[in-house]
């Protein structure tokens, strides 16, 4: 497994098979992804970036309609759109612009579900937006209970969108005028987050029963009850092994799983790294 530390103004993304551990400011993530039937590329897009000041980390997971190499070109377009907004602060506007431009560049009526989270280390809070994607799972350090992030009591609307009568929080590519909500989640050291694609909740066992989002949450809770102190890498790998033991090693879709631990990441950047980061950011705006 490859270990990587994000640098200021660095974007780390892809839509290929991967198992990596990534450090960013105040957080550590484990990412595992495999395209359908072992293809070289697929429709699951993962994205992580650290802003030029070394404070804000953005993580996105998207699932383009379809699977395998047939949707690789669309996945690349979505990756490029995400890269453009590494330093943007207003998340609901970022999601709205990505949706609008994705809708315009996908002429074959492809759509993509996506979840976008932004960790503001200096404020110890998480911004969260969902474009028709399976709800993330959140584990609070003190409660030790997994909940759907959409239903967590501490979740509150933030940066409300301008008044609009149109549809909201739709997958990208359906309505270019769709509006997107942003919510806030307070973060403490020891909190954990899981992002995943629908291949996990739509898996069927040999008896034909579908796991569902509730079943996947229960699987994560059972593992946490048994092994409360596992690192995100070990937790993610064990959760994946349990899933495969029950539903098989290969599925009917691309599969991606991201586990994030807060409070265990890299430290603050040096002055030299920040200056280099600003240089990379300026260069990226002209290339």
PyMOL commands that set and color helices and strands:
alter all, ss='L'
color gray80, all
select helices_A, chain A and resi 36-38+68-84+91-105+149-151+198-201+212-226+232-247+271-285
alter helices_A, ss='H'
color red, helices_A
select strands_A, chain A and resi 2-5+10-14+18-24+27-34+44-50+56-64+112-120+125-131+137-139+146-148+156-158+182-186+192-196+255-262
alter strands_A, ss='S'
color yellow, strands_A
deselect
rebuild
show_as cartoon
